[in-house]
């Protein structure tokens, strides 16, 4: 989910526009990601790739 999809409860405008202090604060919080900018989808793909790599290594006997 991105801030373009959210509507502010304070001013009833899109959060992406940042019209009020609450919008601006939430937009900043949404753009600061703990994983260095990785979206949840990319993070999930990386975990799946790691799992598949380990599974193939285990099945090949190495």
C-alpha positions as CSV (number, residue, x, y, z in Angstrom):
1,X,0.0,0.0,0.0
2,X,1.3,3.5,-0.8
3,X,0.3,6.9,0.5
4,X,-1.4,7.6,-2.9
5,X,-4.1,5.1,-1.8
6,X,-4.7,6.6,1.6
7,X,-7.1,9.4,2.6
8,X,-6.3,11.5,5.7
9,X,-8.8,11.4,8.5
10,X,-8.0,15.0,9.4
11,X,-8.4,16.8,6.1
12,X,-10.1,14.2,3.9
13,X,-7.6,14.6,1.1
14,X,-5.1,12.1,-0.3
15,X,-2.1,11.6,2.0
16,X,0.2,11.9,-1.0
17,X,-0.8,15.6,-1.3
18,X,0.4,16.4,2.3
19,X,-2.1,19.2,2.9
20,X,-2.0,19.0,6.7
21,X,0.7,18.2,9.2
22,X,-0.8,14.8,9.9
23,X,-0.7,13.9,6.1
24,X,2.9,15.1,5.9
25,X,4.0,13.1,9.0
26,X,2.3,9.9,7.8
27,X,3.8,10.3,4.2
28,X,7.3,10.6,5.7
29,X,6.7,7.5,7.9
30,X,5.5,5.5,4.9
31,X,8.6,6.5,2.9
32,X,11.0,5.5,5.6
33,X,11.3,1.8,5.5
34,X,13.1,-0.4,8.0
35,X,14.4,-2.7,5.2
36,X,16.3,0.0,3.2
37,X,13.5,0.8,0.8
38,X,12.5,-2.8,0.0
39,X,8.8,-3.2,-0.5
40,X,7.1,-6.2,1.2
41,X,6.7,-7.9,-2.2
42,X,10.4,-7.7,-3.1
43,X,11.3,-8.8,0.5
44,X,9.0,-11.8,0.0
45,X,10.6,-12.7,-3.3
46,X,14.1,-12.5,-1.8
47,X,13.0,-14.9,1.0
48,X,11.5,-17.3,-1.5
49,X,14.7,-17.2,-3.6
50,X,16.8,-18.0,-0.5
51,X,14.5,-20.9,0.4
52,X,14.7,-22.3,-3.1
53,X,18.4,-22.0,-3.1
54,X,18.8,-23.8,0.2
55,X,16.3,-26.5,-0.9
56,X,18.1,-27.2,-4.1
57,X,21.4,-27.3,-2.3
58,X,20.0,-29.8,0.2
59,X,18.4,-32.0,-2.6
60,X,21.6,-32.1,-4.6
61,X,23.5,-33.5,-1.6
62,X,26.0,-30.7,-1.4
